[in-house]
């Protein structure tokens, strides 16, 4: 059997799901939004700079159809797609109040378009449960 991965939840193969025969794509995966551009606040921080700074950017968010067999064999068809950047650019921001000798510039991605594909470790957070994009490792956010 197959487990269905939807967002950050997996519906195990032993779960009974009932769909109309016309619901061939799992009724748009339970009506969750498909992979798309989303406005998001992200927090920028850097070692040697005392506070984190929130900025607005666009990210890719939403579900992608993913299939992973519960029992894997040599001939199992496995594809695990995530919502990820198709086109993006990096924007630069200068953090205030950094210690002397610390480069205050940080860059962050701005998504221009999204697609369902393999998770690219160089541009995406491919962990199962990561921190929220607007959370800081430092305690106090910096607003001005």
C-alpha positions as CSV (number, residue, x, y, z in Angstrom):
1,X,0.0,0.0,0.0
2,X,0.9,3.6,-0.2
3,X,1.0,6.4,2.4
4,X,-0.1,9.8,1.2
5,X,2.0,12.8,2.2
6,X,0.0,16.0,2.5
7,X,1.9,19.0,3.7
8,X,3.5,17.9,6.9
9,X,1.1,15.0,7.6
10,X,1.2,11.5,6.3
11,X,-2.0,9.5,6.0
12,X,-0.9,5.9,6.6
13,X,-2.0,3.3,4.0
14,X,-4.1,1.5,6.6
15,X,-6.4,4.5,7.0
16,X,-9.6,4.0,5.1
17,X,-10.4,6.9,2.8
18,X,-13.5,7.1,0.7
19,X,-13.6,9.2,-2.4
20,X,-16.1,9.5,-5.3
21,X,-14.7,7.7,-8.4
22,X,-14.5,11.2,-10.1
23,X,-12.0,12.3,-7.3
24,X,-9.0,10.9,-9.2
25,X,-6.6,13.4,-7.7
26,X,-7.7,12.9,-4.2
27,X,-10.1,15.8,-4.4
28,X,-7.2,18.2,-4.6
29,X,-5.6,16.6,-1.6
30,X,-8.4,17.5,0.8
31,X,-8.8,21.0,-0.6
32,X,-5.4,22.3,0.6
33,X,-3.9,25.0,-1.5
34,X,-1.7,23.8,-4.3
35,X,2.0,24.9,-4.6
36,X,1.9,28.7,-5.0
37,X,3.7,32.0,-4.2
38,X,2.8,33.3,-0.7
39,X,3.8,36.5,1.1
40,X,5.8,35.6,4.2
41,X,7.6,37.4,7.0
42,X,11.1,35.9,7.5
43,X,13.5,36.8,10.3
44,X,17.1,37.6,9.4
45,X,19.9,37.2,11.9
46,X,23.6,36.7,11.9
47,X,26.3,35.7,14.4
48,X,27.8,39.0,15.7
49,X,24.7,41.0,15.2
50,X,22.7,41.5,18.4
51,X,19.1,41.2,17.1
52,X,17.1,39.6,14.3
53,X,15.1,41.7,11.8
54,X,11.8,40.7,10.1
55,X,11.4,41.3,6.4
56,X,8.6,40.6,3.9
57,X,9.4,38.2,1.0
58,X,7.6,35.7,-1.2
59,X,8.1,32.0,-0.6
60,X,6.7,28.8,-2.1
61,X,4.1,27.1,-0.1
62,X,1.3,24.5,-0.6
63,X,0.9,20.8,-1.2
64,X,2.3,18.6,-4.0
65,X,1.2,15.1,-4.7
66,X,3.8,12.7,-3.3
67,X,3.8,8.9,-3.4
68,X,6.0,6.7,-1.2
69,X,5.4,2.9,-0.9
70,X,5.0,1.5,2.6
71,X,6.8,-1.7,1.4
72,X,9.7,-0.8,-0.8
73,X,11.0,-3.1,-3.5
74,X,13.5,-2.6,-6.3
75,X,10.7,-1.8,-8.7
76,X,8.7,0.5,-6.5
77,X,7.8,3.8,-8.1
78,X,8.7,6.6,-5.6
79,X,8.4,10.3,-6.2
80,X,8.5,12.8,-3.4
81,X,7.8,16.3,-4.6
82,X,7.8,19.4,-2.5
83,X,6.7,22.9,-3.3
84,X,9.9,24.7,-4.2
85,X,11.3,27.6,-6.1
86,X,11.3,27.5,-9.9
87,X,12.7,31.1,-10.3
88,X,14.0,33.3,-7.6
89,X,16.6,35.9,-6.8
90,X,18.5,36.9,-3.7
91,X,17.9,40.2,-2.0
92,X,20.5,41.7,0.3
93,X,19.8,43.4,3.7
94,X,22.2,45.2,6.1
95,X,21.6,44.3,9.7
96,X,22.1,47.2,12.1
97,X,24.3,47.3,15.2
98,X,26.7,44.5,14.3
99,X,29.9,44.1,16.2
100,X,33.0,45.7,14.7
101,X,34.6,43.4,12.1
102,X,31.3,41.6,11.4
103,X,29.9,41.9,7.8
104,X,26.4,43.1,8.4
105,X,25.0,42.0,5.1
106,X,22.7,39.0,4.8
107,X,20.9,37.6,1.7
108,X,17.5,35.9,1.5
109,X,15.6,34.4,-1.4
110,X,12.6,36.0,-3.1
111,X,10.5,33.6,-5.0
112,X,9.3,34.6,-8.4
113,X,7.6,31.3,-9.3
114,X,7.0,27.9,-7.8
115,X,6.7,24.3,-8.9
116,X,6.4,20.8,-7.4
117,X,9.8,19.1,-7.7
118,X,12.7,17.5,-5.7
119,X,13.9,19.4,-2.7
120,X,17.0,21.4,-3.5
121,X,19.2,21.5,-0.4
122,X,21.0,24.7,-1.6
123,X,17.8,26.8,-1.8
124,X,15.2,25.1,0.5
125,X,14.8,23.8,4.0
126,X,14.3,20.1,3.3
127,X,13.8,19.0,6.9
128,X,10.7,17.3,8.1
129,X,9.8,19.9,10.8
130,X,11.8,23.1,10.6
131,X,11.5,26.3,12.5
132,X,8.9,28.8,11.4
133,X,10.4,31.3,8.9
134,X,9.6,34.2,11.2
135,X,11.2,32.7,14.3
136,X,14.6,33.8,15.7
137,X,17.4,32.0,17.5
138,X,17.9,35.2,19.4
139,X,15.3,36.2,22.0
140,X,14.6,39.8,21.0
141,X,13.4,40.7,17.5
142,X,14.5,44.2,16.2
143,X,11.8,46.5,14.7
144,X,12.3,50.0,13.4
